């Protein structure tokens, strides 16, 4: 009322900023981009601000800042040779699973151990029925990252939820513990893992997506989803991008770089 600038804050203030960033990302990508892909790209590139990295804040981050602060559109789409960001956009049918095999980059493999950092975001659009109250989300997608043991069985998944408690035990959990600690039934999930001491190399590695339904699924009803997975070397160094890409191509996978739309501004 006095004409002075006032300072305020609120979660609703972030909505136009995030919308602007997602619109900029969509405009810069050539072709059609799904809702799940835009969300997954933004969340995958989000960071936890330095003040919130203090140990005292860890138990509260999930409720305070969610998955973090999204980066700029340029940072979301950018990268370097020390990391690779893989985008897998697909749909999964009832009673089906999707399996993606790959080799760990040689520059991150030393003394028969795999090193590096992994971060993975999965965003899906499950069926929602509000008649079920708290169980309105009727479908769930699970994602695991494993290797094959010499006996042919997969290892335990190396992925951990972003805010998972170190004391959290996955064996013999109740449903509410899976919801609270492992993000079960959430359409958006973020996982990470840092192999600082390395894990035994038992190639190939497998990224597996499975589906579960609360009730009998509708025939041929697909769940659209996008996975954005990053392999990187936090210490820097190593041609992670080209080695990972060449490994996927050598296995017969079709790998296409995300093309940035070329736009020419006409001066009038």
C-alpha positions as CSV (number, residue, x, y, z in Angstrom):
1,X,0.0,0.0,0.0
2,X,3.0,2.3,0.5
3,X,4.7,1.4,-2.7
4,X,7.5,-0.6,-1.1
5,X,8.8,-3.9,-2.4
6,X,7.8,-6.7,0.0
7,X,9.5,-10.1,0.3
8,X,7.4,-13.2,0.7
9,X,7.6,-16.9,-0.1
10,X,5.3,-19.8,-0.9
11,X,5.2,-23.1,-2.7
12,X,2.7,-21.6,-5.2
13,X,5.4,-19.2,-6.3
14,X,7.4,-22.1,-7.7
15,X,4.7,-23.2,-10.1
16,X,5.3,-20.6,-12.8
17,X,9.0,-20.9,-12.6
18,X,8.9,-24.7,-13.1
19,X,6.4,-24.3,-15.9
20,X,8.7,-21.9,-17.6
21,X,11.6,-24.3,-17.3
22,X,9.6,-27.3,-18.6
23,X,8.3,-25.2,-21.5
24,X,11.8,-24.1,-22.4
25,X,13.0,-27.8,-22.3
26,X,10.1,-28.9,-24.5
27,X,10.8,-26.1,-27.0
28,X,14.4,-27.0,-27.3
29,X,13.8,-30.7,-28.0
30,X,13.0,-31.6,-31.6
31,X,9.8,-33.6,-31.9
32,X,7.1,-34.6,-29.5
33,X,8.0,-35.0,-25.8
34,X,5.7,-36.8,-23.4
35,X,4.6,-35.4,-20.0
36,X,6.5,-38.2,-18.2
37,X,9.7,-37.4,-20.1
38,X,9.6,-33.7,-19.2
39,X,9.0,-34.4,-15.6
40,X,11.7,-37.0,-15.4
41,X,14.3,-34.8,-17.0
42,X,13.6,-31.9,-14.6
43,X,13.6,-34.1,-11.5
44,X,16.7,-36.1,-12.6
45,X,18.7,-32.8,-12.9
46,X,17.4,-31.4,-9.6
47,X,20.0,-30.7,-6.9
48,X,19.8,-30.4,-3.1
49,X,21.0,-26.9,-2.1
50,X,24.2,-26.8,0.0
51,X,22.5,-25.6,3.3
52,X,20.2,-28.6,3.2
53,X,23.0,-31.1,2.9
54,X,23.8,-30.9,6.7
55,X,23.2,-34.2,8.5
56,X,20.6,-32.6,10.8
57,X,18.3,-32.0,7.8
58,X,18.4,-35.4,6.3
59,X,15.3,-36.9,8.0
60,X,13.2,-34.0,6.9
61,X,14.3,-33.3,3.3
62,X,11.6,-35.4,1.7
63,X,8.9,-33.2,3.2
64,X,10.9,-29.9,3.0
65,X,12.2,-29.8,-0.6
66,X,11.0,-32.9,-2.3
67,X,13.4,-34.1,-4.9
68,X,15.4,-30.9,-4.8
69,X,15.8,-27.7,-6.8
70,X,15.4,-28.1,-10.6
71,X,18.3,-26.8,-12.8
72,X,18.0,-24.5,-15.8
73,X,16.8,-25.8,-19.1
74,X,20.3,-25.6,-20.5
75,X,21.7,-27.7,-17.6
76,X,18.9,-30.2,-17.9
77,X,19.7,-30.9,-21.6
78,X,23.5,-30.4,-21.3
79,X,26.2,-32.9,-20.3
80,X,29.9,-33.8,-20.7
81,X,32.0,-36.7,-21.6
82,X,32.4,-37.8,-18.0
83,X,28.7,-38.8,-17.7
84,X,25.8,-40.1,-19.8
85,X,22.1,-39.5,-19.4
86,X,19.9,-42.2,-20.8
87,X,16.2,-41.6,-21.5
88,X,13.9,-44.6,-21.9
89,X,10.3,-43.7,-22.8
90,X,7.9,-46.6,-23.2
91,X,4.6,-48.3,-22.1
92,X,4.3,-51.5,-20.1
93,X,1.4,-54.0,-20.5
94,X,-0.2,-56.1,-17.8
95,X,1.8,-59.1,-16.6
96,X,4.8,-57.9,-18.6
97,X,8.3,-56.7,-17.6
98,X,10.9,-54.7,-19.5
99,X,14.6,-55.6,-19.4
100,X,17.5,-53.5,-20.5
101,X,21.0,-55.0,-20.5
102,X,24.2,-53.0,-20.7
103,X,27.9,-53.1,-19.9
104,X,29.6,-50.9,-17.3
105,X,32.0,-48.3,-18.9
106,X,35.6,-49.6,-19.0
107,X,36.9,-46.3,-17.6
108,X,34.9,-46.9,-14.4
109,X,36.1,-50.5,-14.1
110,X,39.3,-51.2,-12.1
111,X,40.6,-54.4,-10.6
112,X,37.5,-56.3,-11.6
113,X,35.3,-53.8,-9.7
114,X,32.8,-51.2,-11.0
115,X,33.0,-47.6,-9.7
116,X,31.0,-44.4,-10.3
117,X,27.7,-42.8,-9.5
118,X,24.2,-43.8,-10.6
119,X,21.0,-41.7,-10.3
120,X,17.7,-42.8,-11.8
121,X,14.3,-41.2,-12.0
122,X,11.1,-43.0,-13.1
123,X,7.9,-41.1,-13.8
124,X,4.8,-43.0,-14.7
125,X,1.1,-42.2,-15.2
126,X,-0.9,-45.0,-13.5
127,X,-4.6,-45.4,-13.4
128,X,-6.3,-43.4,-10.6
129,X,-9.6,-44.2,-9.0
130,X,-10.7,-41.8,-6.3
131,X,-13.4,-44.3,-5.0
132,X,-10.5,-46.1,-3.2
133,X,-9.5,-43.2,-1.0
134,X,-5.8,-43.5,0.1
135,X,-5.4,-46.4,-2.4
136,X,-6.5,-44.3,-5.3
137,X,-3.3,-45.2,-7.3
138,X,-4.2,-48.6,-8.7
139,X,-0.9,-49.5,-10.4
140,X,2.8,-49.4,-9.5
141,X,6.0,-49.7,-11.4
142,X,9.2,-51.1,-9.8
143,X,12.7,-50.6,-11.2
144,X,15.8,-52.6,-10.2
145,X,19.5,-52.5,-11.2
146,X,21.2,-55.8,-10.9
147,X,24.0,-58.0,-12.2
148,X,23.9,-61.7,-13.0
149,X,25.7,-64.0,-10.5
150,X,27.7,-67.0,-11.7
151,X,24.8,-69.3,-10.8
152,X,22.5,-67.2,-13.2
153,X,20.5,-65.5,-10.4
154,X,20.3,-61.7,-10.2
155,X,22.0,-59.8,-7.4
156,X,20.0,-57.7,-5.0
157,X,19.1,-54.3,-6.6
158,X,21.9,-51.8,-6.2
159,X,19.5,-48.8,-6.3
160,X,18.4,-47.1,-3.1
161,X,15.6,-44.5,-2.7
162,X,16.9,-40.9,-2.6
163,X,16.0,-40.4,1.0
164,X,16.2,-44.0,2.2
165,X,17.1,-44.5,5.8
166,X,20.4,-46.5,6.1
167,X,18.8,-48.6,8.9
168,X,15.9,-49.5,6.6
169,X,15.6,-53.3,6.1
170,X,14.0,-54.5,2.9
171,X,13.3,-58.0,4.1
172,X,10.0,-58.8,5.8
173,X,8.6,-55.3,5.4
174,X,5.0,-54.4,5.9
175,X,3.1,-52.5,3.2
176,X,3.2,-49.2,5.1
177,X,7.0,-49.6,5.4
178,X,7.3,-50.1,1.6
179,X,5.3,-47.0,1.0
180,X,7.2,-44.9,3.4
181,X,10.7,-46.2,2.7
182,X,10.7,-47.5,-0.8
183,X,8.2,-45.1,-2.5
184,X,5.8,-48.0,-3.4
185,X,2.7,-46.8,-5.3
186,X,4.2,-43.4,-6.1
187,X,4.2,-42.4,-9.7
188,X,7.5,-40.6,-9.3
189,X,10.5,-42.3,-7.8
190,X,14.2,-41.3,-7.5
191,X,17.0,-43.7,-6.8
192,X,20.7,-43.2,-6.4
193,X,23.9,-45.2,-5.6
194,X,27.6,-44.2,-5.4
195,X,30.1,-47.1,-5.8
196,X,33.0,-45.4,-4.0
197,X,34.5,-48.7,-3.0
198,X,33.4,-50.5,-6.1
199,X,31.3,-53.6,-6.5
200,X,32.4,-56.9,-8.1
201,X,32.0,-56.8,-11.8
202,X,29.7,-59.6,-13.0
203,X,28.6,-58.3,-16.4
204,X,26.1,-57.8,-17.9
205,X,24.2,-55.3,-15.8
206,X,20.4,-55.4,-16.0
207,X,17.8,-52.6,-15.6
208,X,14.4,-54.2,-15.0
209,X,11.0,-52.6,-14.9
210,X,8.1,-54.6,-13.4
211,X,4.4,-53.8,-12.9
212,X,1.9,-54.6,-10.3
213,X,-1.8,-53.9,-10.1
214,X,-4.1,-53.7,-7.0
215,X,-6.9,-55.4,-8.9
216,X,-7.2,-57.4,-12.1
217,X,-5.9,-55.1,-14.9
218,X,-7.9,-54.0,-17.8
219,X,-6.9,-56.0,-20.9
220,X,-4.0,-54.4,-22.8
221,X,-4.1,-51.3,-20.5
222,X,-0.6,-49.8,-20.8
223,X,1.1,-47.6,-18.2
224,X,3.2,-44.9,-19.9
225,X,6.5,-44.2,-18.2
226,X,9.9,-42.6,-18.7
227,X,13.2,-43.5,-17.0
228,X,16.1,-41.1,-17.0
229,X,19.3,-42.8,-15.8
230,X,22.7,-41.1,-15.3
231,X,26.0,-42.9,-15.1
232,X,28.8,-40.5,-14.1
233,X,32.2,-40.1,-12.4
234,X,31.9,-37.6,-9.6
235,X,35.7,-37.3,-9.5
236,X,35.8,-36.4,-13.2
237,X,37.8,-38.1,-15.9
238,X,37.0,-41.0,-18.2
239,X,35.1,-41.0,-21.4
240,X,31.9,-42.4,-19.8
241,X,29.6,-41.1,-22.5
242,X,31.2,-42.7,-25.6
243,X,32.1,-45.9,-23.9
244,X,28.6,-46.4,-22.6
245,X,27.1,-45.5,-25.9
246,X,29.4,-47.8,-27.9
247,X,28.6,-50.6,-25.4
248,X,24.8,-50.3,-26.0
249,X,25.2,-50.2,-29.8
250,X,27.5,-53.3,-29.7
251,X,24.7,-55.2,-28.0
252,X,22.2,-54.3,-30.7
253,X,20.4,-51.5,-28.9
254,X,19.3,-48.5,-30.9
255,X,20.7,-45.3,-29.3
256,X,19.7,-41.9,-30.6
257,X,20.9,-38.6,-29.3
258,X,18.2,-36.2,-28.1
259,X,18.2,-33.7,-30.9
260,X,18.0,-30.0,-30.1
261,X,15.6,-28.2,-32.4
262,X,17.4,-25.7,-34.7
263,X,15.5,-22.4,-34.7
264,X,16.4,-19.4,-36.7
265,X,15.3,-16.0,-35.4
266,X,14.3,-13.6,-38.2
267,X,15.0,-10.0,-37.6
268,X,12.3,-7.6,-38.7
